[in-house]
């Protein structure tokens, strides 16, 4: 019996094949992250893919730092870069 509602379509084979792939990806990722944490290889400035270190947490931390600097009369200069367009330029073939 086929799980795919339209037997013979490649998309159904890809969906079924992706489940073991996702499980394996999750296992490998967790092993790599555990190794990085145990060996203390991650900079404290790295955010975005480690639990407890989201990009939102990083933004709050940086805003707090800037506020402290400005409270004591300091100056904060920033440069914002948009890498989104850079990825649009990469040839995907």
C-alpha positions as CSV (number, residue, x, y, z in Angstrom):
1,X,0.0,0.0,0.0
2,X,1.4,3.4,-1.0
3,X,1.4,6.3,1.5
4,X,1.5,8.8,-1.4
5,X,-1.9,10.1,-2.5
6,X,-0.7,10.2,-6.1
7,X,1.5,7.1,-6.5
8,X,4.6,7.5,-8.7
9,X,5.2,11.1,-8.0
10,X,8.8,12.0,-7.1
11,X,7.6,14.5,-4.5
12,X,6.1,11.7,-2.3
13,X,9.4,9.8,-2.4
14,X,11.2,12.9,-1.3
15,X,8.9,13.6,1.6
16,X,9.2,10.0,2.8
17,X,13.0,10.1,2.4
18,X,13.3,13.3,4.3
19,X,12.1,11.9,7.6
20,X,15.2,9.7,8.1
21,X,17.3,12.6,6.8
22,X,15.8,15.0,9.4
23,X,16.3,12.5,12.2
24,X,20.0,11.9,11.2
25,X,20.5,15.7,10.8
26,X,19.1,16.3,14.3
27,X,21.4,13.6,15.9
28,X,24.5,14.9,14.1
29,X,23.7,18.5,15.0
30,X,23.2,17.7,18.7
31,X,26.5,15.8,18.8
32,X,28.4,18.6,17.2
33,X,26.8,21.2,19.5
34,X,27.6,19.1,22.6
35,X,31.2,18.7,21.5
36,X,31.6,22.5,20.8
37,X,30.1,23.3,24.3
38,X,32.2,20.6,26.1
39,X,35.5,21.8,24.5
40,X,34.5,25.5,25.0
41,X,35.1,26.2,21.3
42,X,32.3,28.7,21.0
43,X,32.9,32.4,21.4
44,X,30.6,34.1,24.0
45,X,29.8,36.5,21.2
46,X,28.3,33.8,19.0
47,X,24.5,33.8,18.9
48,X,21.8,32.3,16.7
49,X,22.0,28.6,16.7
50,X,22.7,27.6,20.3
51,X,19.8,27.2,22.7
52,X,19.6,30.1,25.1
53,X,21.6,32.3,22.7
54,X,19.0,33.5,20.2
55,X,19.5,36.5,18.0
56,X,16.8,38.3,20.0
57,X,18.9,37.7,23.2
58,X,21.9,39.2,21.3
59,X,20.0,42.2,20.3
60,X,18.8,42.9,23.9
61,X,22.4,42.5,25.1
62,X,23.8,44.9,22.6
63,X,21.0,47.5,23.3
64,X,21.7,47.2,27.0
65,X,25.4,47.8,26.3
66,X,24.7,50.8,24.1
67,X,22.3,52.3,26.7
68,X,25.0,52.0,29.4
69,X,27.5,53.8,27.2
70,X,25.1,56.6,26.4
71,X,24.1,56.9,30.1
72,X,27.7,57.8,31.0
73,X,27.9,60.3,28.1
74,X,29.6,58.1,25.6
75,X,28.9,57.8,21.9
76,X,27.8,54.8,20.0
77,X,28.5,54.5,16.3
78,X,27.0,51.6,14.3
79,X,27.3,50.3,10.8
80,X,24.4,48.2,9.5
81,X,25.0,45.8,6.6
82,X,22.3,44.0,4.6
83,X,23.7,40.7,3.4
84,X,20.3,39.6,2.0
85,X,21.0,41.0,-1.4
86,X,24.4,39.4,-1.4
87,X,22.8,36.0,-1.2
88,X,20.4,36.9,-4.0
89,X,23.5,37.4,-6.3
90,X,24.9,33.9,-5.8
91,X,24.4,31.7,-8.8
92,X,22.3,28.7,-7.8
93,X,23.3,26.5,-10.8
